[in-house]
Amino acid sequence: SDIRTMATVMGNMLKGALLSNITLLVPAIASLVPALMAVMNAAGVVAGGALGMAQAFGTAYAGVGLFAGMAVSALDMLKKGTLEATAETQRYQSSLDSLKSAWEG
């Protein structure tokens, strides 16, 4: 009976000590909230930057595509002779001819 009473007293002491120390966890948990918000804020900034980069690359890709389309159109007009011959187009033709001769060996 004494051993059972001693175990009950020790068990209740341990429960009481743990229960009284729960209040020590409140400041620790409260200090985690700003750290968590800082990490979430940083993740939002990174996501916004990634979206901005994606939009910039999309715009650049569209610009390159439009430029290539205009270049193909201009080269086609040059082949057909509908583009006015200027010094630049003559330089282009001579450069193209020299490239073709160098390529063929």
Backbone hydrogen bonds in HBPLUS format (Angstrom, degrees):
<---DONOR---> <-ACCEPTOR-->    atom                        ^
c    i                          cat <-CA-CA->   ^        H-A-AA   ^      H-
h    n   atom  resd res      DA  || num        DHA   H-A  angle D-A-AA Bond
n    s   type  num  typ     dist DA aas  dist angle  dist       angle   num
A0005-THR N   A0001-SER O   3.00 MM   4  6.16 152.4  2.08 142.4 149.9     1
A0006-MET N   A0002-ASP O   2.84 MM   4  6.02 153.7  1.91 144.2 151.7     2
A0007-ALA N   A0003-ILE O   2.90 MM   4  6.14 156.8  1.95 149.4 155.2     3
A0008-THR N   A0004-ARG O   3.02 MM   4  6.20 152.0  2.10 141.4 148.9     4
A0009-VAL N   A0005-THR O   2.91 MM   4  6.15 159.7  1.95 149.1 154.5     5
A0010-MET N   A0006-MET O   2.89 MM   4  6.08 167.5  1.90 151.8 155.4     6
A0011-GLY N   A0007-ALA O   2.87 MM   4  5.91 157.1  1.92 143.1 150.1     7
A0012-ASN N   A0008-THR O   2.94 MM   4  6.08 159.6  1.98 147.3 152.7     8
A0013-MET N   A0009-VAL O   2.88 MM   4  6.10 148.9  1.98 147.1 156.4     9
A0014-LEU N   A0010-MET O   2.93 MM   4  6.17 159.4  1.98 148.8 153.9    10
A0015-LYS N   A0011-GLY O   2.95 MM   4  6.19 163.1  1.98 148.7 153.6    11
A0016-GLY N   A0012-ASN O   2.89 MM   4  5.98 155.4  1.95 142.1 149.2    12
A0017-ALA N   A0013-MET O   2.87 MM   4  6.10 155.7  1.93 148.2 154.8    13
A0018-LEU N   A0014-LEU O   2.99 MM   4  6.23 163.1  2.02 152.2 156.3    14
A0019-LEU N   A0015-LYS O   2.88 MM   4  6.01 158.2  1.93 146.7 153.5    15
A0020-SER N   A0016-GLY O   2.91 MM   4  6.06 152.7  1.98 146.1 152.9    16
A0021-ASN N   A0017-ALA O   3.12 MM   4  6.25 135.2  2.33 137.5 148.8    17
A0021-ASN N   A0018-LEU O   3.20 MM   3  5.13 129.7  2.47  92.5 105.8    18
A0024-LEU N   A0021-ASN O   3.03 MM   3  5.35 150.0  2.12 106.1 115.0    19
A0025-LEU N   A0022-ILE O   2.97 MM   3  5.48 152.5  2.05 112.7 120.8    20
A0029-ILE N   A0025-LEU O   2.90 MM   4  6.11 162.1  1.93 159.8 164.4    21
A0030-ALA N   A0026-VAL O   2.89 MM   4  6.02 157.1  1.95 149.2 156.5    22
A0031-SER N   A0027-PRO O   2.90 MM   4  6.07 139.2  2.07 140.9 150.6    23
A0032-LEU N   A0029-ILE O   3.10 MM   3  5.19 140.3  2.26  99.0 110.4    24
A0036-LEU N   A0032-LEU O   2.92 MM   4  6.11 158.0  1.97 155.0 161.4    25
A0037-MET N   A0033-VAL O   2.95 MM   4  6.18 159.0  2.00 153.4 159.3    26
A0038-ALA N   A0034-PRO O   2.88 MM   4  6.08 149.9  1.98 145.9 153.8    27
A0039-VAL N   A0035-ALA O   3.09 MM   4  6.34 157.4  2.14 147.2 152.5    28
A0040-MET N   A0036-LEU O   2.97 MM   4  6.21 159.5  2.01 149.0 155.0    29
A0041-ASN N   A0037-MET O   2.86 MM   4  5.98 151.1  1.94 143.3 151.4    30
A0042-ALA N   A0038-ALA O   2.95 MM   4  6.17 157.7  2.00 145.7 151.6    31
A0043-ALA N   A0039-VAL O   2.95 MM   4  6.21 153.1  2.02 145.9 153.5    32
A0044-GLY N   A0040-MET O   3.00 MM   4  6.26 149.7  2.09 142.2 150.1    33
A0045-VAL N   A0041-ASN O   2.98 MM   4  6.30 151.8  2.06 148.2 155.9    34
A0046-VAL N   A0042-ALA O   2.96 MM   4  6.21 161.5  1.99 151.3 155.9    35
A0047-ALA N   A0043-ALA O   2.95 MM   4  6.13 158.1  2.00 145.4 151.6    36
A0048-GLY N   A0044-GLY O   2.93 MM   4  6.12 156.7  1.99 145.0 151.3    37
A0049-GLY N   A0045-VAL O   2.93 MM   4  6.16 156.7  1.98 148.8 155.2    38
A0050-ALA N   A0046-VAL O   2.91 MM   4  6.13 154.5  1.97 147.9 154.9    39
A0051-LEU N   A0047-ALA O   2.99 MM   4  6.24 156.5  2.04 147.7 153.6    40
A0052-GLY N   A0048-GLY O   2.95 MM   4  6.17 154.0  2.02 144.9 152.5    41
A0053-MET N   A0049-GLY O   2.90 MM   4  6.16 157.0  1.96 149.3 155.1    42
A0054-ALA N   A0050-ALA O   2.95 MM   4  6.15 157.0  2.00 146.2 152.7    43
A0055-GLN N   A0051-LEU O   2.96 MM   4  6.19 156.1  2.02 146.8 152.9    44
A0056-ALA N   A0052-GLY O   2.93 MM   4  6.17 155.9  1.98 146.6 153.6    45
A0057-PHE N   A0053-MET O   2.86 MM   4  6.09 163.7  1.89 154.2 158.0    46
A0058-GLY N   A0054-ALA O   2.91 MM   4  6.04 149.5  2.00 142.2 151.2    47
A0059-THR N   A0055-GLN O   2.93 MM   4  6.16 155.1  1.99 147.3 153.4    48
A0060-ALA N   A0056-ALA O   2.92 MM   4  6.18 158.2  1.97 147.3 153.7    49
A0061-TYR N   A0057-PHE O   2.83 MM   4  5.97 155.8  1.89 144.5 151.3    50
A0062-ALA N   A0058-GLY O   2.96 MM   4  6.18 156.2  2.01 144.4 150.6    51
A0063-GLY N   A0059-THR O   2.93 MM   4  6.19 155.1  1.99 146.6 153.7    52
A0064-VAL N   A0060-ALA O   2.90 MM   4  6.16 157.7  1.95 151.1 156.7    53
A0065-GLY N   A0061-TYR O   2.93 MM   4  6.12 157.1  1.98 146.3 153.1    54
A0066-LEU N   A0062-ALA O   2.90 MM   4  6.14 159.8  1.94 150.1 155.2    55
A0067-PHE N   A0063-GLY O   2.89 MM   4  6.05 158.2  1.94 146.7 153.2    56
A0068-ALA N   A0064-VAL O   2.86 MM   4  6.04 158.3  1.91 148.2 154.1    57
A0069-GLY N   A0065-GLY O   2.94 MM   4  6.17 153.3  2.01 144.5 152.1    58
A0070-MET N   A0066-LEU O   2.98 MM   4  6.26 156.8  2.04 147.9 153.5    59
A0071-ALA N   A0067-PHE O   2.88 MM   4  6.11 152.6  1.95 147.6 155.9    60
A0072-VAL N   A0068-ALA O   2.89 MM   4  6.10 159.8  1.93 151.1 155.6    61
A0073-SER N   A0069-GLY O   3.01 MM   4  6.19 157.8  2.06 143.5 149.9    62
A0074-ALA N   A0070-MET O   2.85 MM   4  6.08 154.8  1.91 145.8 152.7    63
A0075-LEU N   A0071-ALA O   2.86 MM   4  6.08 159.5  1.90 150.6 156.1    64
A0076-ASP N   A0072-VAL O   2.91 MM   4  6.06 152.9  1.98 145.3 153.1    65
A0077-MET N   A0073-SER O   2.96 MM   4  6.21 155.6  2.02 145.5 152.1    66
A0078-LEU N   A0074-ALA O   2.90 MM   4  6.13 146.0  2.02 142.9 152.7    67
A0079-LYS N   A0075-LEU O   2.93 MM   4  6.20 153.3  2.00 145.8 152.3    68
A0080-LYS N   A0076-ASP O   3.02 MM   4  6.25 158.1  2.07 148.5 154.3    69
A0081-GLY N   A0077-MET O   3.02 MM   4  6.02 121.2  2.37 132.9 147.0    70
A0082-THR N   A0077-MET O   2.95 MM   5  5.15 133.8  2.17 153.9 157.1    71
A0081-GLY N   A0078-LEU O   3.28 MM   3  5.06 139.8  2.45  90.8 102.1    72
A0090-GLN N   A0086-THR O   3.01 MM   4  6.26 156.5  2.06 151.0 157.7    73
A0091-ARG N   A0087-ALA O   2.93 MM   4  6.12 149.7  2.02 141.0 149.3    74
A0092-TYR N   A0088-GLU O   2.86 MM   4  6.11 151.0  1.95 145.4 153.9    75
A0093-GLN N   A0089-THR O   2.93 MM   4  6.19 158.6  1.98 145.9 150.9    76
A0094-SER N   A0090-GLN O   2.99 MM   4  6.22 161.1  2.02 147.2 152.0    77
A0095-SER N   A0091-ARG O   2.87 MM   4  6.01 157.4  1.93 147.2 153.8    78
A0096-LEU N   A0092-TYR O   2.85 MM   4  6.01 156.7  1.91 150.1 156.9    79
A0097-ASP N   A0093-GLN O   2.90 MM   4  6.10 156.0  1.96 146.5 153.1    80
A0098-SER N   A0094-SER O   2.95 MM   4  6.16 158.7  2.00 146.1 151.6    81
A0099-LEU N   A0095-SER O   2.91 MM   4  6.09 149.5  2.00 143.6 152.3    82
A0100-LYS N   A0096-LEU O   2.92 MM   4  6.15 158.6  1.96 147.9 153.7    83
A0101-SER N   A0097-ASP O   2.97 MM   4  6.21 157.4  2.02 148.0 154.0    84
A0102-ALA N   A0098-SER O   2.97 MM   4  6.07 153.5  2.04 141.2 148.5    85
A0103-TRP N   A0099-LEU O   2.89 MM   4  6.02 149.2  1.99 146.0 154.7    86
A0104-GLU N   A0100-LYS O   2.99 MM   4  6.16 155.5  2.05 145.9 151.9    87
A0105-GLY N   A0101-SER O   3.15 MM   4  6.21 126.5  2.45 133.3 145.8    88
